[in-house]
Amino acid sequence: MITILCVFSLSQILLSFKHYQGKGHLNNEVVFSYVQFKQFLDKFDEVTVRTDLSNSQKIILSPRINHKTTKDYRIEFYKNEMVRLTTPNGGHMPLLLNLRAARFYIEPDYIRLHVTELDGKKSDLIFKPKKMILKDKADEETDKKVDKGKG
């Protein structure tokens, strides 16, 4: 259902983009991608970032909506040319194309993506979910022990 919602949102954005492009507006892929990914994040009540599995080339997210955790999402710099969003079930959605470099930074309240386009332009994109939790494998083990103690 979330995938269908994402595809629907993307199609609406693409239709708007096509409309604006036809009117002679300049397009900026970085801004377009920022809006696209921000709308994706805004759908979730909270996002857990797996710090043990994330690094400067990828971020692993576990979003929650209505108190239910959804599947993990991976945002990664792929084939030294694009930033894409993938799920464990396969498939991907390109977020940014024609890049020379991309680097992810995990901050306590937000995710920062530093990109360098092919023409040398550099941008920092800041994504701040409604609520962001940083979690690693050790945190999961602690949670399991606490849950066993309650039962």
C-alpha positions as CSV (number, residue, x, y, z in Angstrom):
1,M,0.0,0.0,0.0
2,I,2.9,2.4,0.8
3,T,4.5,1.5,-2.5
4,I,1.3,2.3,-4.3
5,L,1.0,5.6,-2.4
6,C,4.6,6.4,-3.3
7,V,4.1,5.6,-7.0
8,F,0.9,7.7,-7.1
9,S,2.6,10.6,-5.4
10,L,5.5,10.4,-7.9
11,S,3.1,10.3,-10.8
12,Q,1.4,13.5,-9.6
13,I,4.8,15.2,-9.1
14,L,5.9,14.1,-12.6
15,L,2.6,15.5,-14.1
16,S,3.2,18.8,-12.4
17,F,6.8,18.8,-13.5
18,K,5.8,18.2,-17.1
19,H,3.2,21.0,-16.9
20,Y,5.8,23.5,-15.6
21,Q,8.4,22.4,-18.1
22,G,6.0,23.1,-20.9
23,K,5.5,26.7,-19.6
24,G,9.2,27.3,-20.0
25,H,10.1,27.2,-16.2
26,L,13.7,26.2,-15.4
27,N,13.8,22.8,-13.7
28,N,16.1,21.9,-11.0
29,E,16.5,18.2,-10.4
30,V,17.9,18.7,-6.9
31,V,14.9,20.7,-5.7
32,F,12.5,18.3,-7.4
33,S,14.1,15.3,-5.7
34,Y,14.2,17.1,-2.3
35,V,10.4,17.7,-2.5
36,Q,9.8,14.1,-3.7
37,F,11.7,12.6,-0.8
38,K,10.4,15.1,1.8
39,Q,6.8,14.1,0.8
40,F,7.7,10.5,1.3
41,L,9.1,11.1,4.8
42,D,6.2,13.3,5.8
43,K,3.8,10.3,5.5
44,F,5.4,8.6,8.5
45,D,4.9,9.4,12.2
46,E,8.4,8.4,13.0
47,V,11.5,7.1,11.3
48,T,14.2,4.9,12.9
49,V,17.6,5.2,11.3
50,R,19.7,2.0,11.6
51,T,23.1,3.5,12.4
52,D,24.8,0.1,12.5
53,L,23.8,-0.6,8.9
54,S,24.1,3.0,7.5
55,N,27.2,4.7,6.4
56,S,28.3,7.6,4.2
57,Q,27.0,5.8,1.0
58,K,23.7,4.5,2.3
59,I,21.0,5.1,5.0
60,I,18.7,2.3,6.3
61,L,15.3,3.6,7.5
62,S,12.5,1.8,9.3
63,P,9.4,4.1,9.1
64,R,6.4,3.8,11.4
65,I,2.9,4.9,10.6
66,N,-0.1,4.5,12.9
67,H,2.1,2.7,15.5
68,K,3.1,0.0,12.9
69,T,6.6,-0.4,11.6
70,T,6.8,-0.7,7.8
71,K,9.5,-2.5,5.9
72,D,13.0,-1.1,5.8
73,Y,14.0,1.4,3.1
74,R,17.5,1.9,1.8
75,I,18.6,5.3,0.4
76,E,21.9,4.9,-1.3
77,F,24.4,6.4,-3.8
78,Y,24.3,3.8,-6.6
79,K,26.7,3.1,-9.4
80,N,28.4,6.4,-8.8
81,E,25.6,8.2,-10.7
82,M,22.4,8.3,-8.7
83,V,20.8,8.4,-5.3
84,R,17.9,5.9,-5.2
85,L,15.3,4.5,-2.7
86,T,14.9,0.7,-2.5
87,T,13.1,-1.8,-0.4
88,P,14.1,-5.4,0.6
89,N,11.5,-6.7,-1.9
90,G,13.5,-5.2,-4.8
91,G,12.8,-2.4,-7.2
92,H,14.0,1.1,-6.8
93,M,12.9,4.7,-7.3
94,P,15.6,7.2,-8.4
95,L,15.7,10.3,-6.3
96,L,18.6,12.1,-7.9
97,L,20.3,11.4,-11.2
98,N,23.5,12.6,-13.0
99,L,25.6,12.9,-9.8
100,R,29.4,12.9,-9.5
101,A,29.3,12.2,-5.7
102,A,26.9,11.9,-2.8
103,R,27.5,11.5,0.9
104,F,25.1,10.9,3.8
105,Y,25.4,12.3,7.3
106,I,23.3,11.2,10.2
107,E,22.6,13.9,12.7
108,P,20.6,13.5,15.9
109,D,17.4,15.2,14.4
110,Y,17.9,15.0,10.7
111,I,19.7,13.4,7.7
112,R,22.0,15.5,5.6
113,L,22.8,14.5,2.0
114,H,25.7,16.3,0.3
115,V,25.7,15.9,-3.5
116,T,28.0,17.0,-6.2
117,E,26.4,17.2,-9.7
118,L,28.2,16.4,-12.9
119,D,28.7,20.1,-13.6
120,G,30.4,20.6,-10.2
121,K,27.4,22.2,-8.4
122,K,27.3,21.2,-4.8
123,S,24.2,21.0,-2.6
124,D,23.3,20.0,1.0
125,L,19.8,18.6,1.4
126,I,18.4,18.4,4.9
127,F,15.6,15.9,5.7
128,K,14.0,16.2,9.1
129,P,11.3,13.6,9.8
130,K,8.5,14.3,12.3
131,K,10.3,12.1,14.8
132,M,13.7,10.5,14.2
133,I,15.2,7.7,16.3
134,L,18.8,6.5,16.0
135,K,19.1,2.7,16.6
136,D,21.9,0.2,16.2
137,K,22.1,-3.6,16.7
138,A,23.0,-3.2,20.4
139,D,19.8,-1.2,21.0
140,E,17.7,-4.0,19.5
141,E,19.3,-6.6,21.7
142,T,18.5,-4.4,24.8
143,D,14.9,-4.0,23.6
144,K,14.5,-7.8,23.3
145,K,15.9,-8.4,26.8
146,V,13.5,-5.8,28.3
147,D,10.5,-7.4,26.4
148,K,11.5,-10.9,27.7
149,G,11.7,-9.5,31.3
150,K,8.1,-8.2,31.0
151,G,6.6,-11.5,29.9
